[in-house]
Amino acid sequence: MAKRPGLFPTFFLSGFECSTFLWHEGRRRNLAAETAHDQHMQEDYQLLRDLGIAVAREGIAWPFVDRGGRLDFSSVDPCIEAMNAAQVLPIWDLCHYGYPDDLDPFTDAFTERFAAYCRAAAEYVVPRVRGPHCFTPINEITFFSFAGGEWGWIAPYCKTREDRMRLRLALCRAAIAGVKAIREVDPEARMIHMDPLVQVVAPRDRPDLRAAAEHETCVDTFVAWDVLAGRLHPELGGAPEVLDIVGANNYSFGQMEYREHGPHAALPPDDDRIRPLCDLLQTVWERYRRPMIIGETSGMGRGRAAWLKDVMEESLAAVDRGMDLQGICLFPAVDMPDWHTGKWLHNGICDLEEVEGDLVRVRDAFYVDELRRWQKELNRVTTLDEDPFSDPVELQDVIDAAHRLKEKPDRDWC
């Protein structure tokens, strides 16, 4: 890792919630509008610049860009203008749970039109935004397949495990086609495939469920990444260079107790069955040996600063073990609503407060202070240089910080 610069200009990344799914009530959701990100582009990107974050996950809304196969990317222009002004590098999220109304993900037409859309999206953004150019073709394929294939939360509203597995393969097929279409435009484009990093355990009084829980932890979690990497269903065209960069999303509710029906139950924070993040990352690293980022992570409410401290200590432990961890995405940059209740989650760098019909951004001071402390620990400035792309973060700085942290006796170490 010390022999080359990092993939990104800063070790810390961020991003904006951009889901566009059809909710089970039948209405199209647009989280960029619900958080007023679409109205606060300039402010939101200046926020990241002020915080010394030079990379952000940003969505292109496929259902709004693609009308019956006719593509119009003009809605992306304000976003491009804002990120260029702030000199923030985008990771373009091309399908965040939403697809056009007239498509069925189980058909060849879905794959073909998604590939055409990905190619056109790359043709549009590559000349307009400074590289390197990074894309996530389909966000969280595994979670998408649960939410739309087994739980019936979002389209296509299926409710069986068989449909969940079918949907996952269909999304993998489309994602692989999307990767290849993007690289027809930019052969050097980097792909980051996000999915939750999870551990599932059996209830203490149900040892009969241990095998099912272990299957979800050790097998099911990795199916989408395995297909993209060509380890499973090679006929779909996966390969290590298709998987490219692994985005492992890490939340407290990713460690769960198995339930036979519906979503599993999150383990309480004091549960002795919780595994260290470093160990979970090592499982991913040993399986793929590909560059990794923590694609999403955040605490909740007053726990945000403490969560960041824990994630950083575990991440530096991973770096110290030799894992190619390239960054941590503090997601989201601004708060988002719970999909089911509409209540603000208070998990962003900024909370949102309604003032005279507008959603005002209010930074969480403790979270920001903890971020700045770690930027200094990594020997990085807390605001962006005039041109952050001219001086990519040296991974040696991250490695040195890992060693410094390990030598401090007052810190827990995994």
N, C-alpha and C positions, 0 to 999 in steps of 0.2 A: 504493500500500500504506500510505503514511503517513497517509492521510486517514481511516482507520477502524481500530478495534481488531481484533485477531486473532480467529479463530473460536473459539479455545480459551483457557482461563484460564492455561495455561502453554505455552511453546514446546516443551518436552520432554514426550513422551507415553511410555507403556509398555504392557504387555499380558501376557496369560497364555496359554500354549499350550493350545488347547481342541479339538484334533482328535478326531473321533468316527467315523472311517472304518471300514469293514469291510476288514480287512487281507487280503492274498492267501491267508493261511492259513485264512481263513474266520471269524476271530474279530473281534468288535467291539472296537476300541481306544477308550480313554477317557483322553486325556492329562491332563485335569484331575485324575483319580484317580491316574495314574501318577506325577505330580509332587506329589501330596498337596495340590494347591491347594484341592481341595474340602474338605479338613480344616483348612486354614490360612488361610481367607478373611480373618479379622480381622487376622492378622499380616501377610499379604501386602499388604493395602490400607494398613495403618499404615506399612509400609515405604515405599510410594509417597508417602504424606503426609510422612514424615520427610525424604524426598529432594527435596521440593518439586515433585513431579510430580502434577498434578491431573486427568489424563486417562488412561484405561486401556482397551485392547481387552479385551473379556470375552465369552465365548461363552454362548449358550443352546443346549443340546444337543438339536437337533431329533429325533434318533432316540429319545431318552429322554423327551421331552415329548409326542411324538405317537405314540400307540398305536392304529393303525388308524383314524386321523382324530379320535380323542378326545384332547383336549389337557389337560394338567395342568402348570401352571407353578410349582407349589409348590416344586420343587427349586431355583428361582432365588431364593427368599426369603433364604437366608443370604448370598448374594452381594449382594443389594440392601441388606441390613442393614449389611454390612461396608463397602460403598462409600459409603453415606450417612453412616456414622459417621466415615469418613476424609475425607469431602467430595471424593471423586474422581468425576469425570464418566465414565460408560461410553460406549464405542463398541460397541454390541451386534453381535456376530458371529452371524448366525442360521443359517448352514450352513457349517461348517468341515470340508468333505470328507465329512461324514456325513449320510445321509438314512435314513428308516424302511425296515425290511426289506421291506415289502410294496409298495414303489414302484419303478417303472422310470423313470429320468430321460428316456427317449426318448418318453414318452407324455404326452398332454394331462392325464392324472390327476395326474402329478407337478407340473406347473405350477399346476393348480387347487388342489391341496392345499398347495403351498408358499405360494401367495398367501393362503390362509385362515389358515395358521400365522403368516405375517408379520403379518397384520392382528390376530390374537389376541395375538401377542407384544407388539405396540405398545400394544394396549388394556391389557395387563397392566403393562408397565413404565413407560409415560408418566406415569400418575398417581402412581407410587411413587418416581420418581427425578427430581431437579431437572434442568431443561433447561439448555441446548439438547439436544435428543435426536438422537443420531447412531446410524446403523445401517450395517453392511456385510451386505447380504442374502446373498450367496454369496462366500466368500473365494477369492481367486486362481483365477478361472474358467479362465485359461489353463493354470496349473500343474495344476489339478484335471483338465482335459481330457487333459493328457499322462499324469498318474499313473493315471487311470482309463480313458482312452480308447486309449492307445497302448502304455504300459509294463505294464499289467496289475497294478500294485501294489495298487490299491484298487478297490472296486466302482465301476462295473459290470464291471471286469476285461477290457475290450476291448484288442485288441493290433494295431490297424491305424491308419494315419494318417487314413484315411477315417472311422473311428469316432471318432478324436480330434476331427476337425472337426465331426462330428455332435453329439458330446457338448458341445462348446463352445457351439454354437448353442442346444442344448437348455437349457444352464445360463443362457445370456444371456436366453432367453425367460422362464425362471422368475424370474431376478433382476429383470427389468423389471416383471413382474407383481407381485413382492414390493414393489418401490419404490412402485408405485401403490397397493397395499393399505395400506402403512404410512402414506402421505400422506392416505388417507381418514380415518385416526385423528388424525394430526398433520400438517396441511398444511405446517408449517414445519420438519419433520424433515429433517436433513441426511444424505446418503448418501455413503459413502466406499468406493469400489470398489478393492480391493487387487489388484495383480498384480505379478509380478517385473519389474524393470527389467533388461534383459539386452542383451548384445552377443555375437554368435556370429561367429567367424572361421574361415576354411578352414585346414586343416593346411598348413604351409609347403610340403610336398611334394605337395599335392593342389590345384593351382589349378583343377582341374575342378570342385571343390566350392564355389568362391567364390560362384557365383550362389545355390546353396542356402543357404549361410550368410548371405548378405546378405538373402535373402528372410525368414529367421527373424528377423533383426535389425530390418529396416525395415518388414516387413509383418506377419508372424505375431505378433510381440510385441503388436501394437496391435489385433488383430481384435476381441477382447472389448470393449475400451474403445470401439472404433469402433461396434460394434453398440449398446452402451449409449447412446452419444452420438447415434445415429440416422444416422451416416455410412454404415454398411453395413446391409443388410436393414432398411430403415425400416418395413417391414410389421410388424416385431415390436414397434414402439412406442417405440423409443429416442429420446432427445432430450438436448440439453445439460443440462437440469435433472435428467434421470434419472442421467446420469453424475455430475453435481454436483461432487464432490471426488475428485481422482485420488490414489490411494494407491500410490506407486511403491516397491516393496520392493527394498532394495539390500543384497546380500551379495557377498562376494568371488567366490563360485562362480557369480555371475550373468554373468561374462565367461568365455566358453567357446570351446573349439575343436570344430568340427563333427564329429560321428560319424554315420555312415549308419544305424547300428542302435543303439537304446538311448539313454540320456541322454548328452549331450555331456560333454567333459572340461574341468574348470575350468582356466583359465590360471594358471600359477605367478605369484606376486606380482611377479617381476622381468621379466615378459614385456612387450616394448615395444609389443605390440598392445593393451594395456589402455587404454581411453579414460577420461578424467577424469569423475567423477560429474557435475560441473557440465554438461558437454557432453551427457551422456545426459538429464539433467533438461531441458535446453533443447529437446531433440527433442520431449519430451512437452509442454512448455509451448507451443511453436510449433504443435503439432498441435491442441491442445484449448483453450488459453487459459482453463483452469479452475483454481480454487484447487488446490494440491497439498500433500500431506504425503509424507514418507518413511515409508511405512506399516509397515515393519519394517527394522531394521538391527542388526547386532551383529558384533563380532569374535569370535575364539575364544581361549580360554585366556589366556595372558599377553599376547596381542595386542589385548585388548579396549580398553584405554585408548588405544593408538595408533590403532586403528580409529576410535574416536569423534573423535579429533583430526582425522583426515583427512576424515571425513564432515562435521564442522562447518566446516572450512575450505572444502570444496567447496560446502556448502550456503550459506554466507555469500557465496561467489562468485556463486551462483545468485541470491540476493537482490539483490546489487549489480548484476546484469544486468537486474533488473526482474521476475524471476519471482515469482509469488504463492505462495511456499512458506510454509505456515502452521505447520509443526511437524515434529519428528523423533521417531519412535517407537522407543525402545530396547527391542527385543523379543528374548527374553522377559525379564520381570522376574525370574523364577526359572528355573533351568536346566531343560533338557528332554533326553529320551533320543533318540539316533539311532533312527529308525524301524526300521532294518534290524538293527542290532546290539544295541540296548538300552543302549549305553554313553552316559554323560552327555557332552553336547557341551561343557560349560563355556562357554556363550555368554550366560548371563544376568547380570543385575546381581548376583544371588546364585547361588552354587553350592549344591548339595544334598549333604549328608553324612548317611549313615544312622547313627543313634544309637538303640540300643535299639528298633529297629523303626520309628522315625519318621525323616522326612526333614527335617533341620535346615537352616534357611536361613543361609548364611554369605556375607556381602557381599564382593565383590571390591574391596579397598581402593583399588587403583590406578584401577579403572574409576570408582568413586564419586568419587575425588579429581578425576579429569578432568571428570566431570559437573559438580561444584561449580565448577570453574574456569570452565567455559563459562557456567554460570548467572550468575556474577559478570560475565563479559565482556558478557553480554546485559543487565546491570543488573537482574537478577532475584534475589530472595532464594533461599536454599538450602533453606528449609523453607516450607511453605504458610502463607499468612496465615490468620487465624481463619476468614475466609470468602473463599476464593480466587476465587469466582465474582463477587464485587463489584468486582474490579479485573482485567479481562482483560489479558493481555499486550499492550502496545502494539507494533505492528509497527515503529514508529519506533525502538524500542530495538534491534530486530534489524537494521534498516537502518544505524543508527549503528554497531553492532558490525561490520557488514560493511565500512564505510568505515574504521574504526579498524584492522581487520585488514589491509586492503589497503595501508594506509600504512606498515605495519611491514616494513622491508626484509629481516628475517631469516626471513620466512615464504614458503614456496612459494605461488604463486598461479596458478590455472588461467586 
